[in-house]
Amino acid sequence: MPTTPDFEHFSADVIGEPISFGWNVFYRVVEGLPLTAEQAALYCASTGRPEYVPRVGGYQEATGICGRRSEKTQTCVKFLLWKIAYGGYEKQFRPSWFARLGRHTRLLRIPLILQDTRVARDVLRTAESLALGSPLLSEEIAESFRSELIFKNGLALTTFPATKASVRSLACPAALLDELAFVSIEGADDKELVRQLRPSMIEFGQTRRLIKLSTPWQRSGILYEEFSQRLERPDLLVWQASTQTMTPRISVADLERERISDPSYFTREFLAEFTADRECFIPFDDTRAAIQNWRELAPVTGPYYIGALDASSVTGGDRFTFGIAHSGGDGHFVDVLRGWQKATVGEVCDEIAHLSKAYRIEKVIADQFGFAFLHELMRQRGVELGQLAFTARSKPEIFFALKSALSTGKFHLPNHPEAIRELRALESTRLSGGNYRICAPGKLHDDYATTLALLAYKIADSQPKQPWSSYLVAGEPKTALDQNAPRPSPYRVTNDRWANLGANDFGPERWWHRI
């Protein structure tokens, strides 16, 4: 390779696609390069810091929270191509160590971790097009595959799914985590993903580069945590800027139309600000603290069990879920949490009836969806089905009961990964009328979460109630201190159920009031 150009000149001269002023400043800060007065002003506005002091060796981690269509991914691909060509990563291992590494992996891979395989394929094709369009870079390409672009110096751009196991056993000098705020929505754990990626890069010291880019979504997850701590961590660069700041390609007129159409959406998507209308309903730490080490608890003598089901799959493609819980001395415990997706309704009802009888449950709670049909099926199997209707007002109350129980640490959950993912993905959106819409985002499911909410809502009534006839038993009270016992009467008649009613029971304090 010829003399090393900086990233700005590499993009303009080698690739032939100049980068914008905003992205030039961002990556100059990442590399620890000096800034002009105009560039320093943008740095202060985007980071919230009072002044710019170049960091020796640059930032090993950088988080860019930028507006939609601000050329986040495409500019980062150019940056990674520049690091492949001029970063010198292939020289950082001792020859013997690198030889041993080569026998196992043959390559130093730079992961591109994106939302799904379609986006990953498009981004890799973009990188291949940029490299083949450059006379200099095209000579450095060794091989091109569906998910990998290999260069002659032993480095490769490789796409990976957003899972915590995908980057283990790799040596990664640099990496891109794209749209990190949406990783948890797709069912993955964003914190665990970053935690597993960092050890793969640790051998490269100050030259490693972990770039996390995303448009904001919820006020939760690692993206929001880093944004909240951006002034407290000098080792982490957190950059927040709007679409208009980072790219001149989007016209002001188009942005203004988006603002008029939906101001809250515009603030989040194009101004890159965390808005209050899109909230993570249950805090991550509350869910993590509630997880226990069991999958199911066997029935025991003593506790009074309650059951709840969510029968969404009767009318759609969601799961049919069922849960059992009980109250104990240390709080409330979810004993059983099961789901069915491809079984017939009759088979599911048979299993629910078997579990209900094993846990001594006479009445199972369900919402109104498909209730009449399920009520008859469960009645035939000897189990009563009670309705707890979901309305615009009652559904938030039911889910807030779950939120409250988890926040107090008294609601203990089984180690059920799918249910935990659903709880973490729940969103709370405040509507114009003052109510809340609580549901899973996009195409995700909330069937397990709904069952847990029903259990949490009914768990307060999980103590068995004595039948009213028990208060009308003839004879003397068991103890004089029993305040609930009927008072003796001078007109007592043997085996007469009215014998224990006192003279005052027919006055202002009537016997049916006490019942």
N, C-alpha and C positions, 0 to 999 in steps of 0.2 A: 504494500500500500504506500502511496505517496505521503508527503508531510500531512500531519493530522490537522484537518480543518475543525473549526468549532461547529456546533450543531446548526446554527443559523446558516452558515455558508455550505455545510453539507447538504441541507435540504434544498437550498437554492441552486447550487452548482452541480452537485453529484446526482441528486435525485431529480432535480428540475421542478420541484414544487415548493416554493417558499412557504414558511410558516408565518402565522400572524404575530403581531407585536405582543399580544398577551401571552401566547405560548412560548415565545422566545424568552420573555422575562421569567416565566415559570421554570423552564429548564435551565436557564442560567443560574437561578437560585439553587436548583437541585444540584448543579455541579459546583456551586460555591464560587462563581465568577463575579467580578465587580459589575456594578450597575451604574447607569447614568442617572441624573437627577429625575428625569421623567420616568425611567424604569423603577427607581426606588420609590417614587410616589405610588405607582401601581402596586408594588410589593406591600407597602404599608396599608393600602386600602384593601387588599385581598387577604392579608394575614392578620390584621388587627394589631400588628406590632408597631411601635413608634418609630423605629429606624431599622435600616438594613445593615447588618454586619455579616460579611461573607463567612460561611462556615468552612473551616479547614477540612478538605477532603469531600465536601459536599454533604448532602443528606442521604443517608442509607434508606430512609423511608420517606415517601412524599404522598400526601393525600390531596387530590384535586376534586373539589366539590363545585362542579360547573354546570351551567345551564344546558338544556337539551339542544342537540345539533350544534354544539360548540366545537366540533372536530376533536373531541377528546381522544378517541381510539385511534384515529388515523394519524394524529400527530405523535402519539406515543409509539406507534409502529415505526415511524420514521426515526424516533429517538432510539429505539432498540436496534434498528438496523445500523445506526451510527455507532452504538456501543459494540455491536458485533464486529464492525469493520475496524474500529479504532480504539476499542476499550482495552485491548491487551489481555483479555481474560485467559486466553490459551497459554499465556506465559507465566501465570501466577503459581502454578504447581511446580514442584521439583520434578525433573524428568522421570525419576523412578516412580514417584507417587502418581504422576499423570499416566504413566504406562500401566500401572495397576488399575487405575480408574478406567482407562480405555478398554481393558480386557472385559470389564463388566458392563459399561454403559456405552462405550465408543464415542460418546458425545457429551458436551456440556450443553444442556438444554435450557432455553429461556422460555418458561411457560407463559402461554397466553390463556388465562382462565376467564372464560366468557359465559354468558347466560345459558346458551344451548348450542347444540351441534351446528345448527344452521348459521347462527351468527359467527361461530368459530370458523366455519368453512369460508364465509365471506371475508372475514378479517385476514385469514391466511392467504386467500387469493389476492387481497389488496397488497399484502406484503410482497407476494411473489411478483405482482405487476409492477410495484415500485422498484424492486430489485432488477427485474428484467428490462425495465425501461431505462436503467442507468448503464452506460457502457462500462463503467468501472465495476459496479456491483454484479453485473450479469456474469462477469468472468470468475467471480468468487463463488457462484452457486455450484454445489457438487451434485445434489439430487433434490427432487421435489416430489413429495408424496401428498396424499389426501389430507393428512393432519400434521405434516412436518415439512419444513423448508431447511435443508442442510447446506452449510457452507463449508468450503475447503479448509478453513482454519479449525475445524472441529466443533464449531458452535451450530446450534440449530434453534429455529423458532418452532415451537411445538404447542399445539392446542390441547388443553386438558379440561375435563369436566370440573365443576365446582364442588368437589368432594374432598374431605380431609385426607383420604388415603391416596389420592391421585398424584401427589407430589412427594410422597415419602420415597426414600432411597435414591433421591436425585441430588445432583450438585448443580445449583442454579445461581449463576452470577447476577441475574436480573430477572424480573418477572413483572407481568401486568395482571392486575385484578380489575376487570372491567365491570362497571355497574355493580359495585360491591353492596350498595344499599338493597338490591333486589335479590341477593343470593339467598337470604333467609326466606323470602317469599316463595322461592322455588323449592323449598324443603330442605336446604342445606343449612349449616351452622357457620355464619360468617366469622365468628371469633375463632372457632376451632380450625377453620381453613387457614386463617392468617397464622395461627399458632403453629400449625404443621409446616407452613411454608418457610418460616424464619430460620429453623435449624438447617434447612437445605441450602441456605445462602451464607451461613455464618463463616465458612472458610475464606470467603472473599473479602473480609474486613471492610475497610472504608470504601472500597470500589464497588460494592454491591449496590444494586438499585431495585427497590421494591416500590412500584408505582401503583397506587390505588386511585381509580377514577370512578366517579359516579355522579348522577343527579340525585339530590336528596329525596327521601321518601318519608320514613317515619322517624319520630324522635326516639329511636332506640337502635341497638346494634352498635357495632364497632365504629361505623362511620360517624354517628352522632356523638359517641363517646369521645372520639378523637377531636371532633369539632369543638366540643365543650371544654376540652383540656388543651386547646391549641396554644394558649398563652403560658401554660404551666410546663410544657415539655419542649425545651430548646432543641432536643434531638430529632423532633418530628416537624416536618413542614406540612401545614394544613392551609390549603389555598381555596378560597371561596370567591367565585366571580360569576357574573351573569353571562348569558350567551352573547350579548352585544359587546361585552368587554373582551371576550376571548376570540371572537371571529367577526370579520366585517362582511361575511358572505350572506348573512341573514339581514334583510332590509328592515329598517325601522318601522315602515308601514305595516309589514307583516306582523311584527312583534306587537304593534299597537292594536291590531285587530284581535290578536290572541288575548291581550289584556282586557279589552272590552268584553270579549266573549265570556271569560271566566277569570276574574281577578285572582282568586285563590289558587287556581290551577296555574295561572301565569306566574305567580310569585314563586311557587315551588318548582315548576318545570323550566322556566326561562330566567328567573332571577336567582335560582339555586338557593333558596332560603327554606329552612325547615318551618313548615306552617302548622298551626294548631288544629286544622281541620282533618289532618291525617295522622292519627295517633296509634301507637302500639297499645293495645288495650291492656294487656297484662305485662308488667315489667319482667325482663329476662331473669333478674335475680330472684323474684318471687317464685317463678316456675322452677328454677334450678333448686331452690331450697326445699321445695315440696316433694321432689323426686326421692323415692325410697328404693331399697334394693330388692324388692319383691316384684314379681310379675302378676301373681294371683295369691290370695289368702284363702285357705280352706275354711269352711264354716265351723264355728265353735258354739258351744252352749253359752247362753247369756246375752250377747248383743242382740239388739233389735235391728234387723236389716231392712233397707229400702232398696227398690230397684227402679231404674229409669231406662227408657229406650228412645232412640231417634230412628224412625222408620223412613228415612228419605228415599231409600232404594226401592220402596214400594211403587213410587211414581217417577223415579228417575234413575240416574246412573251412579248415585252416591252410595256410601256404605250404610248398611243396616247395623247400628251399634246398640249395645246393651251394657249397662253397668250396675254394680251392686256396691253399696256403702253402708257403714255403720258408725255410730259415735262411741268413743272410748274415753278413758280418763285423760289422754294426751291430745285429744282433738277428734277429728273426723278422718276416717280411713276408707279409701276406695279399694274394695276387696277384689272385684272382678271388672274387667273392661275388655269387651270382645267386639269384633266387627266382622261382618260378612258382606261380600260383594257379588259373588256369582252363585250362591246357594239359592234354592227356591224359598219362597216365603214360608211354606209349610215346614220345611226342614229347620229354618231359623226359629219359628215359633215353637217347634218341638224342643229345641235346645234351650230356649229361654224359659219354657215351662219347667224343664228338668232342673235348671239352675235355680229358679224361683222356689221350687219345692225343697231343694237341698238346703237353701238358706232361709227357709221358713217365711217366704215373702208371699203375702196374700194379694197384694195390690201393687201393680207396676204403673209408674207415671209415664205418660207420653204426651206429645203435643197433638194438635188437631189434624195434622196431615195424615190422611189415610186412617183416621181413628176408627170409624164405623166398621171398616173391613177388618182391621186388626182386633178390635174389641170382640167380634164374634169368633175369630180364630182362637184367641186366648181364652175366651169363655169355654169353648169346647175342650180346652186342655186343663181346665180347672183353675185358671188364674184370672183375676179381675184386672181390667185395664182402666186406670183413671186418667182423665184428661186435664192437662194444664195448658190452656190455649196460649199461643204466641200472638200477641198484638203489638202495635207500634209502641204501646206503653209497657206492657208486661214483659216483653222479651228483653229490653234493657235492664229491667229490674232483676230478672232471672240471671243474666250474665254478670250484673254488678254484685250479686250474691257470691258468685264464683270468685270474682276479683277481690272482694272483701275477705273471703275465707283464705285465699292464698296469701294476701298481704299480711294477715295476722299470724301466719305460720301454723294454723290449726287444720289445714286441709292437706292430707298426705296422699300422694299419687303413686301408683305403681310405675315401675321402670318400663314405660310403654313409648318407644320412640315416635311412632306416628301420632299418638295423642299429644305428646310434648311439642312436636312441630306444629300441630294445629293450634295449640294454645299460644305459641309464640308468634304465629302469623295473624292472629285476630286483630282486626282494625276497629277503631272507634271513630266514626265520622259524625260530627255535629251537624244536624240538619237545620234548615232555616226556621222551622217551627219550634226549635228548642229541644227536640228529642234527639236521640242518638241512634245511629245504625251500626250495629255490631255484627260483623261477619268476616269471613275469610276473603282475602283479596283475589281478584282475577278468577282463575279457574281452579283455585285450591278448594279443599273440602274443610268443613267444620263439624263433621258428624260426631267425632269423639268429643270435641269441645262442647257441643250442645248437650250430649249426655252427661258430661261432667257438670255443666251448669245446672241441669235439672236436679242432679244429686245434691249439689251444694245448696240449691234453693230449698229443697225438702228436708235437708239433714237436720234442721232445727226442730222438726216435728218427728224425729226418729225415735221418740220414746213411746212405748205402747200406752194407750189410754185405757183406763178401767171402764168397763161398761156401766151405764147409769144405774142398772138394777143393783149393783153392788152396794150402793148407798142406801138401799131399802131392805136391809136384812134384819130379821127379828133377833132379839136377844140383847144382852148387855154389851157395852163396848169392851174391846180387848184390854185397853189400858185407860187410866184416867187422863193421861197426857195426850191421848190421841184426839186432836182437835177436829179431825175430819169425821170422827165416829159419831153416829146418831146419839142424841141425848136420851137418857132414860125417861120413861113416862110413868106416872103413877097409875095410868089406865092400861098398863101392859097386858096384852092377851097373848097366850102362848101360841106360837106359830102364826101370828098375825103380822104381816109385813108392815102394817101401819103402827105397830106397837111402840116403836122407838121415837115417834114424833112427839115433840114436847108441846106444851100448851101454847107457846109463842109461835109455833110453826103455822098457826092459822091466823096470826095477826100480821103486823107489818113485815116480819121476817118469815116468809112462807117457805115451806119445805122445797118447793120447786126452784126457788131462788138459790138455795144452798146447793142444789144439784147442778 
